[in-house]
Amino acid sequence: VAKVPIIVAVNKIDKPGVNTERIRNEMADLGLMSEAWGGDTIFVEVSAMTGQGIDELLEAILLLADVSEFTANPDRLALGTAIEAELDRERGVVATLLVQNGTLKMSDYIVVGSTYGRIRKMTNQRGQDIDNATPSTPVEILGLNDVPTAGDNFRVYKDEKTARDVADKRRIIQEKAERGTSSAMSLEDLAQQILEGDVKEIPVIIKTDVQGTAEAVKSSLEKIDVEGIKVNVLRAQAGGISESDIMLANASNALVYGFNVRPNANVRQKAAEEKIEIRLHNVIYKLVEEMEKAMKGMLDPVFEEVVFGQAEVRETYKVSKVGTIAGCMVVDGKMVRSSRIRLIRNDIVIYDGTMGSLKRYNDDAREVAKGFECGITIKNFNDIKVGDIIESHGEKEVPVI
């Protein structure tokens, strides 16, 4: 139980047959004993539908705050807790914070866990833009350099250098705590070693588009029941796969799983140099099934993805009967006309489909190499924006050795 005062609001009491005593029993098992049973936890029965009990709940909150003598100084630099965070397809890193002391202001330099940034947008619970937030106010902010973890504490610092130094020190400490000493291996190597009885624990790094998905994938992997082997999740976070993830995987013999996120060209190159395998999925049960088969030493032949190249969208053009044409510069590898493509925005996969056309000026092209401009259309998809990455990819079958 959290070491903070707790009020239990029992909702939906307007429904027929509701059993509030059963809820009190369940809460008692968790260490929250009702005042009516001789404990010190306030229980309030409410109905969000009818409004019944809401006034009593508000009174209970005020009473508990008064008894606990909660105080805050609105004139100091803000601090508080991150409630939720995600990598939004349109806005980038979005964090929901609860201000617990001080006043949070636009343009503040802030550290949340091991991430930092300068607040460039702040909205209240109604979605309205605000310039400052006082104690007990929940806000949503933009401006962090990476996705923090729900539950991380945040603090405002006077300048960017101090904030960056604090975040870097926290990141180094976190990575040292997570690291082991082994070298990396592929999932196929892992399956073979399991058959030979050499592996008892599988370290895994999980990166997803939102934090809730990271927790769901982590929970699903940890529930896999294979005698003598367990999954050890070293990191489960929202955000694109980073070089930091590759370094941790290299140091701890870990597999890297990406769910609805993509590594950029620099990360892919780093992974190749360190021989780190990145497994990419967009369906949780398939990810779990793959891991379970590996743990049983029964991994089927897999289709290994081949990334041909990436192009950055520099301009977009709307053409009737054609749709959106993306004017691109190939920044890595080559674009292949017959390949499948992914549209990536802020390291998140927005669309996975088929290339409609590939042109150099007005001529159809079979391939366009790095450093050259090209025009690309995507079949049945037109939501292309400047700054997006279009990835050309295919796959080849690789049997398990």
Helices and strands as residue ranges (DSSP letters): E 7-10, H 20-29, G 35-37, E 42-45, H 54-68, E 79-88, E 92-101, E 104-105, E 109-112, E 115-123, E 132-133, E 138-144, E 153-157, H 160-178, H 187-195, E 201-208, H 211-222, E 230-238, H 243-252, E 255-259, H 265-274, E 278-281, H 284-295, E 302-319, E 323-336, E 340-345, E 348-360, E 363-364, E 367-369, E 373-378, E 389-398
